[in-house]
Amino acid sequence: MAEPFKNLINAALVRQAAAHLRRCHPAFDATAFTAEATRGLEALEMKQRAMHIATALERTLPADFDVAARVLEAALAPAAHSEDLAQMRTTDAGLAGWFLWPVGEFVVRRGMAHPRRSFEVLHALTMRFSAEFAIRPFIAHHPELAFATLARWVHDPNLHVRRLVSEGSRPRLPWGMRLQALVADPSPTLPLLRGLQDDPSEYVRRSVANHLNDIAKDHPGLLADWLAQHLPGASAGRRALLKHASRTLIKQGDSRVLAAWGLGTRLRGEASLTLQPARIALGGAVRLTLSLRSTARIAQVLHIDYAVHHVKANGGTSPKVFKGWHVTLAPRETRTLQRQHTVRPVTTRVYHPGRHRVVVQVNGQPVAEAAFTLRM
């Protein structure tokens, strides 16, 4: 069995970090910090572990935030300059990797009244782990200073700092606090994204794509406008970024976004879908067989997804769209496509027994459907 992810933050890491903090600040009570940070640690989940260690840092680092910040900065390992995240770990060279999650939380708790100094610390942390969680409360509470700082960091020589500009300001960052003001109005981040969408690092561009996809969930027209402005004549790297940013609206069949990618036309031809077996148990799988027949005299570019309408507790259904195929159907061609869909337990969905419809969408338009019965 694989090691639980939460064990990346463990007692050995705490002891290692304590030694670095005492090395840089001899008055630091490493014994008290280690005792408090490791007490009950194994019973906690990952985020709880980070918060627990942050509390121990609050109680043992110097009360003066600037002094504490200098201790933390002095204890850091050399900055990382590559996309190899495995290099970001605490070693004899200093603090890096997962221990810096609780350090970032410490900065949030103790540095909110000192935002300029806090941004200096976050700049240092993100080159050794990431400050994408820690920077979000500062964006919410000090937006003017935050966006002025992020605008400078767009041009930072370190790719991890440039990525933080996009990742830290995402409206809906997974695991991070939601930036509700940016959910409602993402315009403050748009100049930042324009400055980063052609970044030389694919690692940075991937974050920009995810940020734009976040925006698209609440403001689909904004992404369509972005494509109209930035897709024509785009480089291969930018096209890949914009395609990834479009994924949610492509699945939803947004007409403007589909048209931007040349996917706005209906299937000219016929489609049929069969499912085997017709009944499955939770944990089982159903095979989708989609048959397509073109009646067109020219080739058709088809983006094909399928929506599974999951049965809810009240007997209604809720669709979830899954990625299918991207094909070019030749004139008068007949083609058969197959895909296995597994219905396994996941933490984000509760399954209920009953008839589950499967609807195939071609270029955002439903073309065929079938159903299977799920039994628990």
N, C-alpha and C positions, 0 to 999 in steps of 0.2 A: 504494500500500500504506500502511496506517495506521502511524503512528509507534509503535514498540514501547513498551509501558507502562513498561518499566524505565528508559527515557530520561527519565522525569520526575525521576529523581535523576541529575544529570549534572555535568560539570566546571564549567559556568557557574554552576550553583546553589552549588557548593562555594565558588567564588571570591566570589560575592555574600555568602554566609554569613560567610566569613572577614573580609570588610570590616566587617560588622556586629559581629562579636566583637571585632575590634581597636578599633572605635569605642568600645565599652563598656569595654574593658580594654586600654589602650595597650601593656601588657607582653605581650599575646598575640602569639605568633609566627605571624602569618598566612601567611608564606611557607612555613614548615615544615609547617603544617597543610595548606595547599593542595597542596604537593608530595606529601605522604604520602596524602592523601585521594583525589587524582586518579590516583595511580600504579596502573595496571592496572584502573582503574574500568570502562572500556568493555567489558572482557571478562567482567564479572560480571553475574549476573542481579539482579533487583530487591532481594530480601531480602539477598543477599550484598553489594550496594552499601551498603545501610543499615548492615550490621554492619561493613563496611570503614571507613566514615566514622566510626562510633562509636569504632573503635580509634584513629583519628587524633585524635579529640576527647580520648580518654583520655590520649594522649601529649602534648597541647599545652595543655589547660586547666589551671588551677591545681590543685595536688595536694589542697588543702583543699577538701572537697566543698561546704561552705557558700559559700566564695568563688566556686567554679566555678558554683554554682547562681545566685548573684547576678549573675554575668556573663551567664549564659544568660537569666535573667528580664529583665535590662535590654535585651537585644538583641531581644526579642520585638516583633512588630507589635501594634497594638491588638487587643483581643479581638473575636471575631466574635459577633454576636448574632442572626444569621439562619440559616436552613437552607440557604442558598446556599453549597455547599462550594467552588464555583469562586472565591469570595472569599478562601479560605484559601491564600495563596501568598506567598512571600517577595518583598517589594518594597523600595523605598527606605524604607518605614515600619518595616521590621524583619522578623524571622524569622517565618515561618508556612508552612503546607503541608508538603510532602513532606520537607523538610530536618529537620523535627521528629521523624521516625521515628528516625533515628540519635541525635538528642538524647535521646529517650525511652530508647533502649538504653543510652546513657551513664549515665542516671540509674539504671537497673537495675544496671549493673556497679559504679558507684562509690557509689551511695546506699543500698544494701541495709542497711548498718550504721547508716544515719541515716534511718529510715523516716518519721518525722514531717516532717522537712525535705523528703524526697523527695515526699511527698504534696502538699506545697505547690507544688513544681515541676510535678508532674503535673496539678494543678488548673489551673495557668497554661497548660501545653502544650495541654491538651485543648480550650481555647477558641480555639486557633489551628490545630489539626490534629486529633489524637485521641491519647489516651494508652491506648487499649484494649488494646494489646499490652504496653506497659510496666507497667501496673498489675497484671497477672496474677501475676508472680513475687512481688510484695508481698502479694497476697491469699494465695498459697500459704505464704509464710514468716512473715508477720505477720498472721494472720487476725483476731485480736481487734481490733487497731488498724484494720485495713482495713475491717471491717464497721461499726465505730463511725464511721469517717470517711465511708463511703458512706451511712450513715443520715443524716448531716447534709447530705450533698450532694443527697439526694432533694429538698430544699427550696431548692436553689441557684437564684438568679435567672437563671443562664445555662443555656440548653437543652442546650448541648454538655456541660456538667458533669452535668446530670441524665441525659443519654443514657449517659454514661460509667458511671454507677452500674449500669445494666442491661447494657450491651454489654461492659464490662470484666469483669463477673462471670459471663458466660455459661459454662456448663460446657464447651461444645464450639465455641468461637469459631473460625471458619475463619481459617487462617494463624496463629492464636495458640496458645500452649501450652495443652494440655488441663488443666483444673482437676479432677484426678481425685477429690479429696475432695468436690467439688460434684457430680460425676457420680454418686458413690455416695450422697450425701446433700445434696440441694439446699435443705434447709430454711433455711439461713442467708440465702438470697437472697429467700425468699418475702415477708418484710415489705417489702423494697425494691420488689418488683414490685407489691405491693398499693398502695404509695404512689405508683407511677408509671403505673398502668394507665389513669388518667383524666387524665393530663398534658395540658395545653393544646396541646402540640406533637405533631403526627402523627409527626414524626421520632423523638421519644422513644418514643411508643407502638409504633412499628414495631419498635424494638429490644426492647421488652418482649414483643411477640408472638414474635419470633425466640428470645428467651430461654426462654419457655414451651414453644416447639416443641422446643428442645434438651432440656428436662426430660422432655418427653413421650416421647422416644426411649428413655429408660431407666426412666421411672416413669409409664406411661400412666394408671394409676389416679389419680395426683396431678392430672393435667390434667383428668380426668373429674370429680374432686371440685371442682376450681377452677371448672369450667363450672357445676356444680350450685349453687355459692355465688354466682358473680359474673355469670352470664348472665341470670337472670331480672330483668326491669326495667332492663337495661343500656341506656345511651345508644347512639346510632348509632356514635360513635367507639369505645366499648368493644366493641360487637358486632363491628365490623370487626377490631379487635385480636384478639379471641378466635377469630374465624373463621380468621384467618391462623395463630394459634397451634395450631389444630386440624388443620392441613393434612396432617401426616404420619399422624396416627391416622385421619383420614377416608379417606386412600388405603389404609390397612391394613385398613379395615373394622371398626374398633373399635366394638363394639356400644353402649357407654355414650356415647361421643362422638357417634356417628351419631344416637342417640336424642335427645341434647341439642339437636341441630340439626333435629330432626324428620325425620331421614333413616333411621330405624331399620327401616322396613318393607320387605319384599321386593317386587319388581315383581309386580304382578298383571296378568299378560298373557304375551306371548310376545316373544322377541328372537332375531334371527339376525344373524350377522356374515359378511361376505364381504370378501376381500382381493384387490386387483388391483395389479400382476400377481402371479402366484404365485411367480415367481423374480426376484430382483433382485441386482445387484452392490453391493459396498460403495460408499457414496456415493449410491446410488439411493434411491428412495422407494416406499412402498406405500400405496395408498389404502384406508382403512377405511370400509366402508359398513355402518352399523348400522340395522337395521329393528326398530322397536318397535310392538307392537300391544297396546293396553290392553283388558282384559276387565272392568275395574272400573266401578262406577257413580258413582264420585267421582274428582276430579282427584288425580293422584299427583305429588309432588315427588321428582325423581330426581337423585341425584348420580352421575354416570357417569365412571368412570376405566377405563383399560385397562392390562393388564400384559403386557409383552413378555418372554417367557422366553428370554433370550439363551443361546446355546450356549457352554459353557465348553471349555477345552482338553481336559479328561478325558471329554468327551462328555455330561456332565450339563448342566443348565440352571440359570440364576439369574434370577428375575423382577425387573424394574424397572417400577414403576408410573408412568404418565404421566397428566397431567390431561386429561380428556375434555370433558364437557358438564355443565351444570346446567340441567335443563328441568322444566317442569310439563306433564305429559301429561294431556290432558283425558279425560273419560269416553269409553270406546270409541274413542279416537283412535288412528290409525296414523300414525307419523312415521318419516322416514328422516333419519339424521344421517351426515355424512361428515367425515373428517379425514385429512390426509396425514401420514404418519409417515416421516421421513427417517432413514436409517441411515448416518450419516457418522462418520468417525474423530474421536474425542475423547480427550483425555489421560487421562480417568478410567476408560476401558473399553477392553479388547482384544476385538475381534470375532473370531469363529471361524465357518467355514462350517458350514452344516447347516440343519435344520428348526427354525424359530423359531415357537413357539406364541404367539398373541395372545389373551388372555382378557379379556373385557369384564366389569366389575363394576358392578352397579347397587346403590347404597346398601350397598356393601361385600360384596355377594353375587355370585358368578360366575353369569352368565346365558347367555353365548354365547362360542364360541371358533372360531378358524380358524388357519391357519398359512401362512407363506411360507418359501421356501428362500433362504438367503443364500449367494452364491458370492463368493469373494475375487478 
